[in-house]
């Protein structure tokens, strides 16, 4: 990519999109287009077509998506499949129609079968059944991967898909109902720590309610007290986590170095290749925050896939590797969250 090339970052306010925007600016790219959801509804076919026709971006990072953790995925199933299909169909097709030189589509490792061989290789796609709790989201992302692959084959486009593992970092979603596991654990344990330290006003401000009674009722829905934090599942499932700035660096690296014209299997795993159990992750976060209460694992709630770690041989062979270890990332994430809360208040 030329430093003056016109680049569209779709979803620049989100976890990955904001990190990609930051990385592009750090590398000296100056002609970057961004649009908020209010300015451009990517689920709207005509609005997306009009935008591409007027702006004519040369490169596109498709980081816009409806995302969430296990609760959100299982609760808003129709929204997850509809919104994601609409966004990616519109952006991918308009990238073809408007002769975009290269487009990067961000998927997810939830595209892989629930019981696939570990570590997960790219060729595991469509070899078995998906995890049911996030099946709608996964099906949408699989459709996006196959759309990129088949547009390359039929139309000679240069569309690439990257499959990030579980991401975390600045601008993450800390909503207790809709967030992924790592930010959810940070916020839950942080709130329990505030209760433990009798910082009642901070709890009220954090949640945005009128008084402590309302706060306690709200927190009880998520199993948060000054003595204990409830966590869905057994804590036994293992997950892999990647710092969002590392993911952004990988995305820009792939856009600069990799071409996928007229090739099958256009997707590439992006991760660390390292895993940790949810229980050990929670203990690590609890230690970092300094909460002295207990962790209760609610085994009546679903675990999801028991193990999910990516084979990152392909991205390593291309010359990219992550730089931020999980312990360092958790420290950065926690410090960012506290600053974000203070700024928000």
Number of C-alpha atoms within 10 A of each C-alpha: 15 11 14 11 14 19 27 23 23 25 23 23 19 19 21 29 25 22 24 26 24 16 20 21 14 10 11 11 18 15 15 18 15 16 16 12 14 7 9 15 14 27 20 13 16 11 15 18 18 13 15 18 14 9 13 17 24 17 22 24 24 23 23 23 23 17 16 20 20 18 19 19 25 17 14 15 15 12 15 24 20 15 19 25 22 16 24 26 20 19 24 21 16 20 25 20 13 16 15 21 15 24 25 23 24 24 26 19 22 23 24 27 21 19 16 19 14 12 15 21 18 19 11 14 19 12 12 12 14 21 18 13 20 25 21 23 29 25 19 22 26 20 17 22 24 16 18 30 25 19 18 21 16 10 12 15 23 26 32 27 27 22 23 25 24 21 22 24 23 20 18 22 20 18 15 19 16 18 21 23 23 24 23 20 23 21 20 24 29 24 25 26 25 18 20 17 11 12 12 17 13 17 22 18 17 17 17 12 13 11 14 16 11 14 18 19 11 14 19 13 11 15 18 24 21 19 14 19 26 19 23 20 18 18 20 15 17 19 21 21 21 24 27 25 23 23 26 21 21 23 26 19 15 20 20 12 11 14 15 20 20 18 15 13 17 22 24 22 24 28 28 24 21 18 18 17 17 24 19 13 21 20 16 15 22 23 12 16 17 12 24 15 16 14 20 17 17 15 12 9 12 13 18 16 19 15 21 28 23 26 20 21 17 15 18 15 9 12 11 17 19 17 12 16 13 20 13 10 17 22 14 15 21 20 13 16 21 13 12 13 12 12 8 9 10
